[in-house]
């Protein structure tokens, strides 16, 4: 997925495309986590759809719940979803920072003559 250390630095337009792909994956992850929370709040906590979206969004954003949880099952779900949301946040940071950190670290491995941006070799799968 990323260029090897003997390849030259990726051109800026290709790096921008790579970032767009990683942002799209992050958005899908957030959407999946939000749908899981909305479903749980609706079916387990018996909240309306709007209240479910509000509570799942608030928990996923790290703000805290908005509605009163009446059953033990709803409270257990909210606790599990809060822990899950914390892990999703850590995963999102990894997904968003991976291309940036790779690019910065890759610049340490290239020679000064290689700082001119070129594409990796394509004739043998990117290997020299």
N, CA, C and O atoms as a GROMACS GRO file, in nm:
protein
  512
    1UNK      N    1   0.082  -0.118   0.000
    1UNK     CA    2   0.000   0.000   0.000
    1UNK      C    3   0.088   0.126   0.000
    1UNK      O    4   0.063   0.218  -0.077
    2UNK      N    5   0.189   0.129   0.085
    2UNK     CA    6   0.280   0.243   0.089
    2UNK      C    7   0.404   0.209   0.008
    2UNK      O    8   0.437   0.092  -0.014
    3UNK      N    9   0.473   0.313  -0.037
    3UNK     CA   10   0.596   0.291  -0.111
    3UNK      C   11   0.705   0.242  -0.016
    3UNK      O   12   0.703   0.271   0.103
    4UNK      N   13   0.799   0.166  -0.071
    4UNK     CA   14   0.909   0.112   0.007
    4UNK      C   15   1.015   0.220   0.028
    4UNK      O   16   1.012   0.325  -0.035
    5UNK      N   17   1.108   0.192   0.118
    5UNK     CA   18   1.205   0.296   0.152
    5UNK      C   19   1.302   0.326   0.038
    5UNK      O   20   1.362   0.433   0.038
    6UNK      N   21   1.318   0.234  -0.058
    6UNK     CA   22   1.408   0.264  -0.170
    6UNK      C   23   1.335   0.339  -0.283
    6UNK      O   24   1.398   0.379  -0.381
    7UNK      N   25   1.204   0.359  -0.270
    7UNK     CA   26   1.131   0.439  -0.368
    7UNK      C   27   1.144   0.587  -0.335
    7UNK      O   28   1.177   0.625  -0.223
    8UNK      N   29   1.117   0.668  -0.434
    8UNK     CA   30   1.120   0.812  -0.412
    8UNK      C   31   0.990   0.858  -0.346
    8UNK      O   32   0.892   0.784  -0.340
    9UNK      N   33   0.992   0.980  -0.298
    9UNK     CA   34   0.875   1.035  -0.230
    9UNK      C   35   0.759   1.045  -0.329
    9UNK      O   36   0.777   1.085  -0.444
   10UNK      N   37   0.642   1.009  -0.284
   10UNK     CA   38   0.522   1.010  -0.367
   10UNK      C   39   0.489   1.154  -0.409
   10UNK      O   40   0.501   1.246  -0.328
   11UNK      N   41   0.447   1.175  -0.534
   11UNK     CA   42   0.408   1.310  -0.575
   11UNK      C   43   0.292   1.362  -0.491
   11UNK      O   44   0.213   1.284  -0.438
   12UNK      N   45   0.284   1.493  -0.479
   12UNK     CA   46   0.184   1.554  -0.392
   12UNK      C   47   0.041   1.520  -0.434
   12UNK      O   48  -0.044   1.498  -0.348
   13UNK      N   49   0.014   1.514  -0.564
   13UNK     CA   50  -0.123   1.482  -0.608
   13UNK      C   51  -0.159   1.337  -0.574
   13UNK      O   52  -0.275   1.309  -0.543
   14UNK      N   53  -0.062   1.246  -0.579
   14UNK     CA   54  -0.090   1.107  -0.541
   14UNK      C   55  -0.103   1.094  -0.390
   14UNK      O   56  -0.183   1.014  -0.340
   15UNK      N   57  -0.025   1.173  -0.316
   15UNK     CA   58  -0.039   1.174  -0.171
   15UNK      C   59  -0.177   1.228  -0.131
   15UNK      O   60  -0.239   1.176  -0.039
   16UNK      N   61  -0.223   1.331  -0.200
   16UNK     CA   62  -0.357   1.386  -0.172
   16UNK      C   63  -0.464   1.281  -0.199
   16UNK      O   64  -0.560   1.270  -0.123
   17UNK      N   65  -0.448   1.204  -0.306
   17UNK     CA   66  -0.543   1.096  -0.336
   17UNK      C   67  -0.539   0.990  -0.226
   17UNK      O   68  -0.643   0.940  -0.184
   18UNK      N   69  -0.418   0.956  -0.180
   18UNK     CA   70  -0.405   0.857  -0.073
   18UNK      C   71  -0.476   0.907   0.053
   18UNK      O   72  -0.545   0.830   0.119
   19UNK      N   73  -0.459   1.035   0.086
   19UNK     CA   74  -0.526   1.091   0.203
   19UNK      C   75  -0.678   1.086   0.185
   19UNK      O   76  -0.750   1.059   0.281
   20UNK      N   77  -0.726   1.114   0.065
   20UNK     CA   78  -0.871   1.109   0.039
   20UNK      C   79  -0.924   0.968   0.062
   20UNK      O   80  -1.034   0.951   0.115
   21UNK      N   81  -0.848   0.867   0.021
   21UNK     CA   82  -0.891   0.728   0.041
   21UNK      C   83  -0.895   0.695   0.190
   21UNK      O   84  -0.989   0.633   0.238
   22UNK      N   85  -0.793   0.737   0.263
   22UNK     CA   86  -0.790   0.710   0.407
   22UNK      C   87  -0.902   0.786   0.480
   22UNK      O   88  -0.959   0.734   0.575
   23UNK      N   89  -0.932   0.906   0.436
   23UNK     CA   90  -1.043   0.981   0.495
   23UNK      C   91  -1.175   0.911   0.467
   23UNK      O   92  -1.263   0.906   0.554
   24UNK      N   93  -1.190   0.856   0.347
   24UNK     CA   94  -1.313   0.782   0.314
   24UNK      C   95  -1.326   0.659   0.404
   24UNK      O   96  -1.436   0.629   0.452
   25UNK      N   97  -1.216   0.587   0.427
   25UNK     CA   98  -1.221   0.471   0.517
   25UNK      C   99  -1.257   0.514   0.659
   25UNK      O  100  -1.333   0.445   0.727
   26UNK      N  101  -1.204   0.627   0.703
   26UNK     CA  102  -1.236   0.678   0.837
   26UNK      C  103  -1.384   0.714   0.847
   26UNK      O  104  -1.448   0.688   0.949
   27UNK      N  105  -1.437   0.773   0.742
   27UNK     CA  106  -1.580   0.809   0.743
   27UNK      C  107  -1.667   0.684   0.747
   27UNK      O  108  -1.770   0.682   0.815
   28UNK      N  109  -1.628   0.580   0.676
   28UNK     CA  110  -1.703   0.455   0.681
   28UNK      C  111  -1.698   0.393   0.821
   28UNK      O  112  -1.797   0.338   0.869
   29UNK      N  113  -1.583   0.403   0.885
   29UNK     CA  114  -1.570   0.352   1.021
   29UNK      C  115  -1.661   0.429   1.117
   29UNK      O  116  -1.728   0.368   1.200
   30UNK      N  117  -1.664   0.560   1.105
   30UNK     CA  118  -1.752   0.642   1.190
   30UNK      C  119  -1.898   0.609   1.162
   30UNK      O  120  -1.977   0.596   1.255
   31UNK      N  121  -1.934   0.596   1.035
   31UNK     CA  122  -2.072   0.563   1.000
   31UNK      C  123  -2.112   0.427   1.058
   31UNK      O  124  -2.222   0.414   1.112
   32UNK      N  125  -2.025   0.328   1.048
   32UNK     CA  126  -2.055   0.197   1.104
   32UNK      C  127  -2.071   0.202   1.255
   32UNK      O  128  -2.163   0.140   1.310
   33UNK      N  129  -1.982   0.274   1.323
   33UNK     CA  130  -1.991   0.286   1.468
   33UNK      C  131  -2.118   0.361   1.508
   33UNK      O  132  -2.183   0.326   1.607
   34UNK      N  133  -2.153   0.464   1.431
   34UNK     CA  134  -2.274   0.540   1.461
   34UNK      C  135  -2.398   0.452   1.441
   34UNK      O  136  -2.490   0.455   1.523
   35UNK      N  137  -2.402   0.375   1.333
   35UNK     CA  138  -2.517   0.287   1.309
   35UNK      C  139  -2.531   0.182   1.419
   35UNK      O  140  -2.642   0.150   1.460
   36UNK      N  141  -2.419   0.130   1.466
   36UNK     CA  142  -2.423   0.034   1.575
   36UNK      C  143  -2.483   0.098   1.700
   36UNK      O  144  -2.566   0.038   1.768
   37UNK      N  145  -2.440   0.219   1.731
   37UNK     CA  146  -2.492   0.289   1.848
   37UNK      C  147  -2.638   0.324   1.835
   37UNK      O  148  -2.715   0.309   1.930
   38UNK      N  149  -2.678   0.372   1.718
   38UNK     CA  150  -2.818   0.409   1.695
   38UNK      C  151  -2.907   0.287   1.712
   38UNK      O  152  -3.011   0.294   1.777
   39UNK      N  153  -2.866   0.175   1.653
   39UNK     CA  154  -2.945   0.052   1.667
   39UNK      C  155  -2.955   0.006   1.811
   39UNK      O  156  -3.062  -0.034   1.858
   40UNK      N  157  -2.843   0.012   1.881
   40UNK     CA  158  -2.844  -0.030   2.021
   40UNK      C  159  -2.932   0.057   2.108
   40UNK      O  160  -3.010   0.007   2.189
   41UNK      N  161  -2.921   0.187   2.091
   41UNK     CA  162  -3.005   0.277   2.172
   41UNK      C  163  -3.152   0.262   2.136
   41UNK      O  164  -3.240   0.275   2.222
   42UNK      N  165  -3.180   0.235   2.008
   42UNK     CA  166  -3.321   0.223   1.969
   42UNK      C  167  -3.381   0.092   2.020
   42UNK      O  168  -3.490   0.091   2.078
   43UNK      N  169  -3.310  -0.020   1.998
   43UNK     CA  170  -3.370  -0.150   2.031
   43UNK      C  171  -3.344  -0.192   2.176
   43UNK      O  172  -3.429  -0.260   2.235
   44UNK      N  173  -3.231  -0.155   2.232
   44UNK     CA  174  -3.202  -0.198   2.369
   44UNK      C  175  -3.255  -0.098   2.471
   44UNK      O  176  -3.318  -0.136   2.570
   45UNK      N  177  -3.229   0.032   2.448
   45UNK     CA  178  -3.272   0.135   2.543
   45UNK      C  179  -3.413   0.186   2.514
   45UNK      O  180  -3.467   0.266   2.590
   46UNK      N  181  -3.473   0.141   2.404
   46UNK     CA  182  -3.610   0.180   2.367
   46UNK      C  183  -3.624   0.331   2.344
   46UNK      O  184  -3.728   0.389   2.376
   47UNK      N  185  -3.519   0.394   2.290
   47UNK     CA  186  -3.526   0.536   2.255
   47UNK      C  187  -3.587   0.552   2.117
   47UNK      O  188  -3.584   0.459   2.036
   48UNK      N  189  -3.642   0.670   2.091
   48UNK     CA  190  -3.690   0.698   1.954
   48UNK      C  191  -3.568   0.707   1.863
   48UNK      O  192  -3.454   0.714   1.909
   49UNK      N  193  -3.594   0.707   1.732
   49UNK     CA  194  -3.482   0.713   1.637
   49UNK      C  195  -3.402   0.842   1.654
   49UNK      O  196  -3.278   0.839   1.649
   50UNK      N  197  -3.470   0.952   1.673
   50UNK     CA  198  -3.399   1.080   1.688
   50UNK      C  199  -3.316   1.080   1.816
   50UNK      O  200  -3.201   1.124   1.815
   51UNK      N  201  -3.373   1.033   1.926
   51UNK     CA  202  -3.298   1.026   2.052
   51UNK      C  203  -3.183   0.926   2.042
   51UNK      O  204  -3.077   0.947   2.102
   52UNK      N  205  -3.203   0.820   1.967
   52UNK     CA  206  -3.096   0.722   1.946
   52UNK      C  207  -2.979   0.784   1.871
   52UNK      O  208  -2.863   0.763   1.906
   53UNK      N  209  -3.011   0.860   1.766
   53UNK     CA  210  -2.904   0.926   1.689
   53UNK      C  211  -2.831   1.028   1.779
   53UNK      O  212  -2.708   1.038   1.775
   54UNK      N  213  -2.907   1.102   1.858
   54UNK     CA  214  -2.846   1.201   1.947
   54UNK      C  215  -2.753   1.135   2.047
   54UNK      O  216  -2.640   1.178   2.064
   55UNK      N  217  -2.800   1.031   2.114
   55UNK     CA  218  -2.718   0.964   2.215
   55UNK      C  219  -2.596   0.897   2.154
   55UNK      O  220  -2.486   0.909   2.208
   56UNK      N  221  -2.614   0.828   2.043
   56UNK     CA  222  -2.500   0.762   1.979
   56UNK      C  223  -2.397   0.865   1.932
   56UNK      O  224  -2.277   0.843   1.946
   57UNK      N  225  -2.443   0.975   1.877
   57UNK     CA  226  -2.352   1.081   1.832
   57UNK      C  227  -2.276   1.142   1.949
   57UNK      O  228  -2.156   1.166   1.940
   58UNK      N  229  -2.345   1.167   2.056
   58UNK     CA  230  -2.282   1.229   2.173
   58UNK      C  231  -2.178   1.136   2.235
   58UNK      O  232  -2.070   1.180   2.272
   59UNK      N  233  -2.211   1.009   2.246
   59UNK     CA  234  -2.115   0.914   2.302
   59UNK      C  235  -1.995   0.899   2.209
   59UNK      O  236  -1.881   0.899   2.254
   60UNK      N  237  -2.022   0.886   2.080
   60UNK     CA  238  -1.913   0.867   1.983
   60UNK      C  239  -1.822   0.990   1.979
   60UNK      O  240  -1.702   0.976   1.954
   61UNK      N  241  -1.876   1.107   2.003
   61UNK     CA  242  -1.796   1.230   2.004
   61UNK      C  243  -1.730   1.255   2.139
   61UNK      O  244  -1.653   1.350   2.154
   62UNK      N  245  -1.758   1.171   2.238
   62UNK     CA  246  -1.696   1.187   2.368
   62UNK      C  247  -1.766   1.284   2.460
   62UNK      O  248  -1.708   1.328   2.560
   63UNK      N  249  -1.889   1.320   2.430
   63UNK     CA  250  -1.961   1.419   2.509
   63UNK      C  251  -2.038   1.358   2.626
   63UNK      O  252  -2.048   1.420   2.732
   64UNK      N  253  -2.090   1.241   2.609
   64UNK     CA  254  -2.171   1.179   2.714
   64UNK      C  255  -2.314   1.162   2.671
   64UNK      O  256  -2.359   1.225   2.575
   65UNK      N  257  -2.389   1.076   2.742
   65UNK     CA  258  -2.528   1.048   2.703
   65UNK      C  259  -2.620   1.165   2.732
   65UNK      O  260  -2.592   1.250   2.817
   66UNK      N  261  -2.732   1.167   2.661
   66UNK     CA  262  -2.830   1.274   2.677
   66UNK      C  263  -2.957   1.226   2.748
   66UNK      O  264  -3.018   1.302   2.824
   67UNK      N  265  -2.997   1.103   2.725
   67UNK     CA  266  -3.123   1.054   2.781
   67UNK      C  267  -3.100   0.969   2.904
   67UNK      O  268  -2.988   0.925   2.931
   68UNK      N  269  -3.208   0.947   2.979
   68UNK     CA  270  -3.201   0.863   3.098
   68UNK      C  271  -3.219   0.717   3.058
   68UNK      O  272  -3.313   0.682   2.988
   69UNK      N  273  -3.128   0.635   3.103
   69UNK     CA  274  -3.133   0.492   3.074
   69UNK      C  275  -3.208   0.424   3.188
   69UNK      O  276  -3.170   0.435   3.304
   70UNK      N  277  -3.315   0.352   3.153
   70UNK     CA  278  -3.404   0.298   3.255
   70UNK      C  279  -3.377   0.152   3.289
   70UNK      O  280  -3.399   0.110   3.402
   71UNK      N  281  -3.329   0.073   3.194
   71UNK     CA  282  -3.308  -0.069   3.222
   71UNK      C  283  -3.159  -0.099   3.239
   71UNK      O  284  -3.073  -0.023   3.195
   72UNK      N  285  -3.132  -0.210   3.304
   72UNK     CA  286  -2.993  -0.252   3.323
   72UNK      C  287  -2.928  -0.288   3.190
   72UNK      O  288  -2.809  -0.262   3.170
   73UNK      N  289  -3.006  -0.347   3.100
   73UNK     CA  290  -2.952  -0.380   2.968
   73UNK      C  291  -2.909  -0.256   2.891
   73UNK      O  292  -2.806  -0.256   2.824
   74UNK      N  293  -2.988  -0.151   2.902
   74UNK     CA  294  -2.955  -0.024   2.835
   74UNK      C  295  -2.829   0.037   2.895
   74UNK      O  296  -2.746   0.092   2.823
   75UNK      N  297  -2.815   0.027   3.026
   75UNK     CA  298  -2.696   0.081   3.093
   75UNK      C  299  -2.572   0.002   3.054
   75UNK      O  300  -2.465   0.059   3.032
   76UNK      N  301  -2.585  -0.130   3.046
   76UNK     CA  302  -2.471  -0.212   3.004
   76UNK      C  303  -2.433  -0.184   2.859
   76UNK      O  304  -2.315  -0.178   2.824
   77UNK      N  305  -2.536  -0.166   2.774
   77UNK     CA  306  -2.506  -0.130   2.635
   77UNK      C  307  -2.434   0.004   2.627
   77UNK      O  308  -2.336   0.018   2.554
   78UNK      N  309  -2.482   0.102   2.703
   78UNK     CA  310  -2.420   0.235   2.700
   78UNK      C  311  -2.275   0.229   2.748
   78UNK      O  312  -2.189   0.297   2.693
   79UNK      N  313  -2.249   0.148   2.848
   79UNK     CA  314  -2.112   0.133   2.897
   79UNK      C  315  -2.023   0.069   2.790
   79UNK      O  316  -1.912   0.115   2.764
   80UNK      N  317  -2.073  -0.038   2.729
   80UNK     CA  318  -1.995  -0.106   2.625
   80UNK      C  319  -1.975  -0.015   2.504
   80UNK      O  320  -1.867  -0.014   2.444
   81UNK      N  321  -2.077   0.060   2.468
   81UNK     CA  322  -2.066   0.150   2.353
   81UNK      C  323  -1.969   0.264   2.381
   81UNK      O  324  -1.898   0.308   2.291
   82UNK      N  325  -1.965   0.312   2.505
   82UNK     CA  326  -1.870   0.417   2.541
   82UNK      C  327  -1.727   0.365   2.529
   82UNK      O  328  -1.640   0.435   2.476
   83UNK      N  329  -1.701   0.245   2.577
   83UNK     CA  330  -1.567   0.186   2.564
   83UNK      C  331  -1.533   0.162   2.417
   83UNK      O  332  -1.421   0.190   2.373
   84UNK      N  333  -1.628   0.112   2.342
   84UNK     CA  334  -1.610   0.090   2.199
   84UNK      C  335  -1.579   0.221   2.128
   84UNK      O  336  -1.494   0.226   2.039
   85UNK      N  337  -1.647   0.328   2.166
   85UNK     CA  338  -1.626   0.458   2.102
   85UNK      C  339  -1.486   0.511   2.129
   85UNK      O  340  -1.427   0.575   2.042
   86UNK      N  341  -1.433   0.486   2.246
   86UNK     CA  342  -1.295   0.525   2.276
   86UNK      C  343  -1.196   0.452   2.187
   86UNK      O  344  -1.099   0.511   2.139
   87UNK      N  345  -1.221   0.324   2.164
   87UNK     CA  346  -1.134   0.246   2.075
   87UNK      C  347  -1.148   0.292   1.930
   87UNK      O  348  -1.050   0.294   1.855
   88UNK      N  349  -1.269   0.329   1.890
   88UNK     CA  350  -1.290   0.380   1.755
   88UNK      C  351  -1.212   0.509   1.735
   88UNK      O  352  -1.153   0.531   1.629
   89UNK      N  353  -1.210   0.595   1.837
   89UNK     CA  354  -1.133   0.719   1.828
   89UNK      C  355  -0.985   0.691   1.808
   89UNK      O  356  -0.920   0.754   1.724
   90UNK      N  357  -0.931   0.597   1.884
   90UNK     CA  358  -0.789   0.562   1.868
   90UNK      C  359  -0.764   0.505   1.729
   90UNK      O  360  -0.664   0.539   1.665
   91UNK      N  361  -0.852   0.420   1.681
   91UNK     CA  362  -0.838   0.363   1.547
   91UNK      C  363  -0.846   0.471   1.440
   91UNK      O  364  -0.770   0.468   1.344
   92UNK      N  365  -0.938   0.565   1.456
   92UNK     CA  366  -0.949   0.675   1.360
   92UNK      C  367  -0.822   0.759   1.354
   92UNK      O  368  -0.779   0.798   1.245
   93UNK      N  369  -0.762   0.785   1.468
   93UNK     CA  370  -0.638   0.861   1.469
   93UNK      C  371  -0.528   0.784   1.395
   93UNK      O  372  -0.447   0.844   1.324
   94UNK      N  373  -0.525   0.654   1.412
   94UNK     CA  374  -0.427   0.574   1.339
   94UNK      C  375  -0.449   0.576   1.190
   94UNK      O  376  -0.354   0.588   1.112
   95UNK      N  377  -0.574   0.565   1.149
   95UNK     CA  378  -0.607   0.567   1.006
   95UNK      C  379  -0.574   0.702   0.944
   95UNK      O  380  -0.521   0.709   0.834
   96UNK      N  381  -0.605   0.810   1.015
   96UNK     CA  382  -0.583   0.943   0.960
   96UNK      C  383  -0.436   0.984   0.961
   96UNK      O  384  -0.390   1.055   0.871
   97UNK      N  385  -0.361   0.940   1.061
   97UNK     CA  386  -0.222   0.981   1.073
   97UNK      C  387  -0.124   0.890   0.999
   97UNK      O  388  -0.011   0.932   0.972
   98UNK      N  389  -0.164   0.768   0.966
   98UNK     CA  390  -0.072   0.674   0.902
   98UNK      C  391  -0.010   0.729   0.774
   98UNK      O  392   0.113   0.722   0.762
   99UNK      N  393  -0.086   0.782   0.678
   99UNK     CA  394  -0.021   0.832   0.557
   99UNK      C  395   0.071   0.951   0.583
   99UNK      O  396   0.175   0.965   0.519
  100UNK      N  397   0.032   1.037   0.676
  100UNK     CA  398   0.113   1.156   0.705
  100UNK      C  399   0.244   1.114   0.771
  100UNK      O  400   0.352   1.159   0.730
  101UNK      N  401   0.235   1.030   0.872
  101UNK     CA  402   0.357   0.985   0.940
  101UNK      C  403   0.446   0.905   0.847
  101UNK      O  404   0.568   0.917   0.852
  102UNK      N  405   0.386   0.822   0.761
  102UNK     CA  406   0.466   0.746   0.666
  102UNK      C  407   0.543   0.839   0.573
  102UNK      O  408   0.660   0.816   0.545
  103UNK      N  409   0.476   0.943   0.525
  103UNK     CA  410   0.542   1.038   0.433
  103UNK      C  411   0.658   1.109   0.502
  103UNK      O  412   0.766   1.124   0.444
  104UNK      N  413   0.636   1.153   0.626
  104UNK     CA  414   0.742   1.222   0.700
  104UNK      C  415   0.859   1.128   0.725
  104UNK      O  416   0.975   1.165   0.702
  105UNK      N  417   0.830   1.006   0.770
  105UNK     CA  418   0.938   0.911   0.797
  105UNK      C  419   1.007   0.867   0.668
  105UNK      O  420   1.127   0.841   0.667
  106UNK      N  421   0.932   0.858   0.560
  106UNK     CA  422   0.990   0.818   0.432
  106UNK      C  423   1.091   0.921   0.384
  106UNK      O  424   1.190   0.887   0.320
  107UNK      N  425   1.067   1.047   0.415
  107UNK     CA  426   1.161   1.152   0.374
  107UNK      C  427   1.296   1.138   0.442
  107UNK      O  428   1.396   1.186   0.389
  108UNK      N  429   1.302   1.073   0.558
  108UNK     CA  430   1.430   1.050   0.624
  108UNK      C  431   1.513   0.944   0.553
  108UNK      O  432   1.635   0.940   0.569
  109UNK      N  433   1.449   0.857   0.474
  109UNK     CA  434   1.519   0.747   0.409
  109UNK      C  435   1.566   0.778   0.268
  109UNK      O  436   1.642   0.700   0.211
  110UNK      N  437   1.523   0.887   0.212
  110UNK     CA  438   1.562   0.917   0.074
  110UNK      C  439   1.690   1.000   0.073
  110UNK      O  440   1.718   1.076   0.166
  111UNK      N  441   1.766   0.985  -0.033
  111UNK     CA  442   1.885   1.067  -0.051
  111UNK      C  443   1.843   1.207  -0.092
  111UNK      O  444   1.731   1.229  -0.138
  112UNK      N  445   1.935   1.301  -0.073
  112UNK     CA  446   1.904   1.438  -0.114
  112UNK      C  447   1.878   1.447  -0.263
  112UNK      O  448   1.798   1.530  -0.307
  113UNK      N  449   1.942   1.363  -0.341
  113UNK     CA  450   1.919   1.365  -0.486
  113UNK      C  451   1.784   1.306  -0.521
  113UNK      O  452   1.732   1.330  -0.630
  114UNK      N  453   1.725   1.228  -0.428
  114UNK     CA  454   1.596   1.165  -0.454
  114UNK      C  455   1.478   1.251  -0.410
  114UNK      O  456   1.364   1.208  -0.424
  115UNK      N  457   1.502   1.369  -0.358
  115UNK     CA  458   1.392   1.452  -0.310
  115UNK      C  459   1.306   1.506  -0.423
  115UNK      O  460   1.198   1.559  -0.398
  116UNK      N  461   1.353   1.493  -0.547
  116UNK     CA  462   1.265   1.526  -0.658
  116UNK      C  463   1.159   1.417  -0.663
  116UNK      O  464   1.190   1.298  -0.664
  117UNK      N  465   1.036   1.458  -0.665
  117UNK     CA  466   0.925   1.364  -0.653
  117UNK      C  467   0.904   1.292  -0.785
  117UNK      O  468   0.886   1.354  -0.889
  118UNK      N  469   0.908   1.159  -0.778
  118UNK     CA  470   0.881   1.076  -0.895
  118UNK      C  471   0.796   0.959  -0.852
  118UNK      O  472   0.782   0.931  -0.733
  119UNK      N  473   0.742   0.891  -0.948
  119UNK     CA  474   0.657   0.776  -0.923
  119UNK      C  475   0.743   0.652  -0.900
  119UNK      O  476   0.851   0.641  -0.959
  120UNK      N  477   0.698   0.558  -0.815
  120UNK     CA  478   0.770   0.432  -0.801
  120UNK      C  479   0.769   0.356  -0.934
  120UNK      O  480   0.682   0.376  -1.018
  121UNK      N  481   0.868   0.269  -0.949
  121UNK     CA  482   0.876   0.188  -1.072
  121UNK      C  483   0.754   0.098  -1.082
  121UNK      O  484   0.712   0.038  -0.982
  122UNK      N  485   0.699   0.087  -1.201
  122UNK     CA  486   0.578   0.008  -1.218
  122UNK      C  487   0.603  -0.121  -1.297
  122UNK      O  488   0.514  -0.206  -1.307
  123UNK      N  489   0.721  -0.136  -1.351
  123UNK     CA  490   0.743  -0.253  -1.437
  123UNK      C  491   0.754  -0.383  -1.359
  123UNK      O  492   0.729  -0.489  -1.416
  124UNK      N  493   0.789  -0.380  -1.232
  124UNK     CA  494   0.800  -0.505  -1.156
  124UNK      C  495   0.731  -0.492  -1.020
  124UNK      O  496   0.785  -0.538  -0.919
  125UNK      N  497   0.614  -0.432  -1.016
  125UNK     CA  498   0.535  -0.424  -0.895
  125UNK      C  499   0.588  -0.324  -0.794
  125UNK      O  500   0.560  -0.337  -0.675
  126UNK      N  501   0.663  -0.226  -0.839
  126UNK     CA  502   0.713  -0.125  -0.748
  126UNK      C  503   0.848  -0.156  -0.690
  126UNK      O  504   0.898  -0.079  -0.608
  127UNK      N  505   0.911  -0.270  -0.729
  127UNK     CA  506   1.042  -0.308  -0.676
  127UNK      C  507   1.148  -0.272  -0.777
  127UNK      O  508   1.122  -0.270  -0.898
  128UNK      N  509   1.265  -0.245  -0.728
  128UNK     CA  510   1.378  -0.218  -0.817
  128UNK      C  511   1.455  -0.343  -0.846
  128UNK      O  512   1.554  -0.340  -0.919
   0.00000   0.00000   0.00000
